[in-house]
Amino acid sequence: ESLAKEKNISFSVTIKDNLAAVYFDEDKLQKVINNLLSNAFKFTPASGVIELSAFVRGKNVEISILDNGPGLSEEEKESVFERYYQGDRTTGHALGTGIGLTLTKELISLHHGSIRVFSKKDEGSTFIISFPKNREGYVEADIDRGFTREVIHQGVEAESFERTTKYDEPERDGPIVLVVEDNKDLRDHIAELLNDDYRVHKAVDGQEGLKMALELVPDLIISDLMMPEMDGYEVLETVKQDLQLRHIPIIMISAADQLESVVKCIELGAADFLPKPFNATLLRARVSASLEKKALRDQEEAYRAQIVAEKKRTDELLHAIIPAMAVQELKQTGVVRPRNYDAVGILFCDIVGFTAYCDRNLPETVVAHLQALIEAFEKIVDEHQMEKIKTIGDAFMATSGLLRPVDEPLLTAVRCGLEMSRAAREMEPNWEVRIGLHFGPVVAGVVGKQQFLFDVWVDTVIIAARLV
């Protein structure tokens, strides 16, 4: 049963035939009419009268909503469209948070239109909205924003105007803004102000806000300060302590604009603070500025992560061509100084019949088998506290006692060579290897410009190589 029947209100709708096609934003105009009719039904007494009429006056469309409710005084008529004006509770239209009629006026202004009220105390009110009928009354930006040619039709149900206005998430990309506000009118008002540019989600209190923040991980949170159950301070503190959410900027809004409240919010990590009542343009500017700062911080974090990843990659490449101790010296001093080493064990390991093996197998098979063997050799060398120097073709070269001190360099090299030989026989294709060992003085250092190579020289190395 409709609201009109429940309250025994006579509700009529009159749409003139010359309104066959009118340019307007359907969503915004629906919100305007919803709000005006909602007020009318709320404050018109039982057995009262409400009339909605739509007609053309010159180049404009005019929609009037008349009721015989309590009406407005002269003082109330002057203030009824001011934000947060509440008026006398006996008057009706000025009740609540004072957001509804302010929002209505702003939405009509977007249509390049106007709203006016005619009212007398105890005799009812008539609200009239006026906006351009044809496309010529709008600019291209309006058409881009969603102003289209629509039909204003007769089928208006009184019941439909008591429903909650909904802000559907736009089907587009853009920053996600979460509005946490326990007052419905203000919550809807903020959403309406931001809905064209951002994906706005709404939470009715702090607890729901935290739950939605964890699900959405929004780009920005706008939170009221004074809320039941969980106030804005607790929301702010909880978000800033959560590793997943702490990067999100939060704008706090409150009627409590005392310096202590502002200072506490900033100390807890708020990005900004807006006292109520706030200016719509200022809110949009603060939101835009906070999101821009976040974007810069996100970009900085991405650059920092990239630098860390590049540094790690550089370290990996250095360790791939230079022994670990040489890399450490290079990091600490910027150079690897060439040195004489008096007692170094030199190990060469060469694969028997490698050329014939290559002739019998595909390149992919050769490289795969050789890679597995070299990885096994590198592990064995490291376990014996030796250093891999390089591979030359199918030969593997390592040193003992060069950069990592060991008690018996030659014996260590012998043990390492024996283990490498056993490992090679156990791996596919059951390699046979020759091991060459020698012990004595060497010269070691880094050579090359386009490609670095840490190497060792003199007779100790030559003799060990010839033994394989």
Residue pairs with C-beta under 8 A, 6 or more apart in sequence:
2 11
2 157
2 158
2 159
3 9
3 41
3 158
3 159
3 161
3 162
4 10
4 11
4 41
4 50
4 158
4 159
7 41
7 44
7 45
7 46
7 47
7 48
8 46
8 47
9 41
9 44
9 46
9 47
9 48
9 49
9 50
9 158
10 47
10 48
10 49
10 50
11 50
11 51
11 52
11 158
12 50
12 51
12 52
13 51
13 52
13 53
13 154
13 156
14 51
14 52
14 53
14 54
14 55
15 53
15 54
15 152
15 153
15 154
16 54
16 55
16 56
18 55
18 56
19 54
19 55
19 56
19 61
19 151
19 152
20 151
21 149
21 150
21 151
22 61
22 133
22 149
22 150
22 151
22 152
23 132
23 133
23 134
23 135
23 137
23 138
23 147
23 148
23 149
23 150
24 61
24 111
24 131
24 147
24 148
24 150
25 110
25 111
25 142
25 145
25 146
25 147
25 148
26 146
26 148
26 150
27 146
28 107
28 110
28 111
29 107
29 111
31 103
31 104
31 107
31 165
31 192
32 104
32 107
32 108
32 129
33 52
33 63
33 65
33 161
34 160
34 161
34 163
34 165
35 100
35 101
35 103
35 104
35 165
36 65
36 104
36 127
36 129
37 50
37 52
37 65
37 158
37 161
38 100
38 161
38 162
39 92
39 93
39 100
39 101
40 50
40 65
40 67
40 69
40 125
41 50
41 158
41 161
41 162
42 92
43 67
43 69
43 70
43 91
43 92
43 93
43 95
44 50
44 67
44 68
44 69
44 124
45 69
48 67
48 68
48 69
49 66
49 67
49 68
50 65
50 66
50 67
50 158
51 64
51 65
51 66
51 67
52 63
52 64
52 65
52 66
52 156
53 63
53 64
53 66
54 61
54 62
54 63
54 64
54 152
55 61
55 62
56 62
56 133
57 130
59 132
59 133
59 134
59 136
59 137
60 113
60 130
60 131
60 132
60 133
60 137
61 130
61 131
61 132
61 133
61 152
62 128
62 129
62 130
63 128
63 129
63 130
64 126
64 127
64 128
64 129
65 126
65 127
66 124
66 125
66 126
67 124
67 125
67 126
68 123
68 124
69 92
69 93
69 124
69 125
70 90
70 91
70 92
70 121
70 122
70 124
71 91
71 92
71 119
71 120
71 121
71 122
71 123
71 124
71 125
72 80
72 87
72 91
72 92
72 93
72 94
72 117
72 119
72 120
72 121
72 125
73 88
73 91
73 121
76 87
76 88
76 91
76 93
76 94
77 117
77 119
79 85
79 87
79 94
80 87
80 93
80 94
80 101
80 117
81 101
81 102
81 104
81 105
81 115
82 98
82 102
83 98
83 99
83 102
83 277
84 97
84 98
84 99
84 102
84 276
84 277
85 94
85 98
86 94
86 95
86 96
86 97
86 98
87 93
87 94
87 95
88 94
89 95
91 121
92 125
93 101
93 117
93 119
93 125
94 101
96 185
97 183
97 185
97 186
98 185
99 183
99 185
99 186
99 188
99 189
100 185
102 189
103 185
103 188
103 189
103 192
104 115
104 129
105 115
106 192
106 193
106 280
107 192
108 114
108 115
108 129
108 130
108 131
110 142
111 131
111 132
111 147
112 131
112 132
112 137
112 138
112 142
113 129
113 130
113 131
113 132
114 129
114 130
114 131
115 127
115 128
115 129
115 130
116 127
116 128
116 130
117 125
117 126
117 127
117 128
118 125
118 126
118 128
119 125
119 126
131 137
132 138
135 143
135 149
138 147
145 196
164 184
165 188
167 188
167 191
167 192
167 195
167 200
167 202
169 199
169 200
169 201
170 195
170 199
172 199
174 197
174 198
174 199
175 198
175 199
175 218
175 219
175 220
175 291
176 198
176 199
176 201
176 216
176 217
176 218
176 219
176 220
177 194
177 198
177 199
177 200
177 201
177 218
177 219
177 220
177 221
177 222
177 287
178 200
178 201
178 202
178 203
178 209
178 212
178 213
178 216
178 218
178 220
178 221
178 222
179 187
179 190
179 191
179 194
179 200
179 201
179 202
179 203
179 222
180 203
180 205
180 206
180 208
180 209
180 221
180 222
180 223
180 224
180 227
180 232
180 235
181 187
181 190
181 202
181 203
181 204
181 222
181 223
181 224
181 227
181 253
182 204
182 205
182 224
182 227
182 228
183 224
184 204
186 224
187 202
187 204
188 202
190 200
190 222
190 283
191 200
191 202
193 280
193 283
193 284
194 200
194 283
194 284
194 287
197 284
198 220
198 287
201 212
201 216
201 218
203 209
203 211
203 212
205 227
205 228
205 229
205 230
206 223
206 227
206 229
206 230
206 231
206 232
206 234
206 235
207 229
207 230
209 221
209 223
209 235
210 230
210 235
210 238
210 239
212 218
213 221
213 239
213 245
213 248
214 242
214 244
214 245
217 244
217 245
217 248
218 248
219 248
219 291
219 294
220 248
220 249
220 250
220 251
220 287
220 290
220 291
220 294
221 235
221 239
221 248
221 249
221 250
221 251
222 250
222 251
222 253
222 287
223 232
223 235
223 236
223 250
223 251
223 252
223 253
224 232
224 252
224 253
224 254
225 231
225 232
225 233
225 252
225 253
225 254
225 256
225 261
225 265
226 232
226 254
226 255
226 256
227 235
232 252
232 254
232 265
233 264
233 265
233 268
235 250
236 250
236 252
236 265
236 268
236 269
236 270
237 268
237 269
239 245
239 246
239 248
239 250
239 269
240 246
240 250
240 268
240 269
246 269
247 294
247 297
247 298
248 294
249 271
249 272
249 290
249 291
249 293
249 294
250 269
250 270
250 271
251 270
251 271
251 272
251 273
251 274
251 286
251 287
251 290
252 265
252 270
252 272
252 273
252 274
253 273
253 274
253 275
253 276
253 278
254 261
254 273
254 275
254 276
255 275
255 276
256 275
257 275
257 276
261 273
262 273
265 273
266 273
271 290
271 293
272 286
272 289
272 290
274 282
274 283
274 286
315 327
318 327
318 330
319 327
321 451
321 452
321 453
321 454
322 330
322 336
322 446
322 452
322 454
323 387
323 388
323 389
323 402
323 403
323 454
324 387
324 403
325 387
325 403
325 404
326 336
326 403
326 446
326 454
329 335
329 336
329 337
330 336
336 445
336 446
336 454
337 445
338 443
338 444
338 445
338 446
339 443
339 444
339 445
340 441
340 442
340 443
341 401
341 402
341 441
341 442
341 443
341 444
341 456
342 441
343 401
343 409
343 439
343 440
343 441
344 399
344 400
344 401
344 402
344 409
344 439
344 440
344 441
344 442
344 456
344 460
345 386
345 399
345 400
345 401
345 409
345 410
345 412
345 413
345 437
345 438
345 439
346 397
346 399
346 400
346 413
346 437
346 438
346 439
346 440
346 442
346 456
346 460
346 461
346 463
346 464
347 386
347 397
347 398
347 399
347 400
347 413
347 416
347 417
347 435
347 436
347 437
347 464
348 395
348 396
348 397
348 435
348 436
348 437
348 464
348 465
348 467
348 468
349 377
349 395
349 396
349 397
349 398
349 417
349 420
349 421
349 424
349 433
349 434
349 435
349 436
349 468
350 394
350 395
350 396
350 433
350 434
350 436
350 468
351 357
351 373
351 394
351 395
351 424
351 431
351 432
351 433
352 431
352 432
352 433
352 434
353 432
354 393
354 394
357 366
357 429
358 366
361 369
369 427
369 428
369 429
370 394
372 427
372 428
373 424
373 427
373 431
374 391
374 396
376 420
376 423
376 424
376 427
377 388
377 396
377 398
377 420
377 423
378 388
380 416
380 419
380 420
380 423
381 387
381 388
381 398
381 416
381 420
382 388
384 400
384 406
384 412
384 413
384 415
384 416
384 419
385 400
385 404
385 406
385 412
386 398
386 399
386 400
386 404
386 406
386 412
386 413
386 416
387 398
387 399
387 400
387 402
387 403
387 404
388 396
388 397
388 398
389 397
389 398
389 399
389 454
389 455
389 456
390 397
390 453
390 454
390 455
391 397
395 465
395 468
396 420
397 465
398 413
398 416
399 442
399 456
400 406
400 409
400 410
400 412
400 413
400 416
401 409
401 412
402 442
402 444
402 456
403 444
406 412
409 439
410 437
410 439
413 437
413 439
414 437
417 435
417 437
418 435
420 433
420 435
421 433
421 435
424 431
424 432
424 433
425 431
425 432
434 467
434 468
435 468
436 464
436 465
436 466
436 467
436 468
437 464
437 467
438 460
438 461
438 463
438 464
438 467
439 460
440 459
440 460
441 458
441 460
442 456
442 457
442 458
442 460
442 461
443 456
443 457
443 458
444 454
444 455
444 456
444 457
445 454
445 455
446 452
446 453
446 454
446 455
447 453
447 455
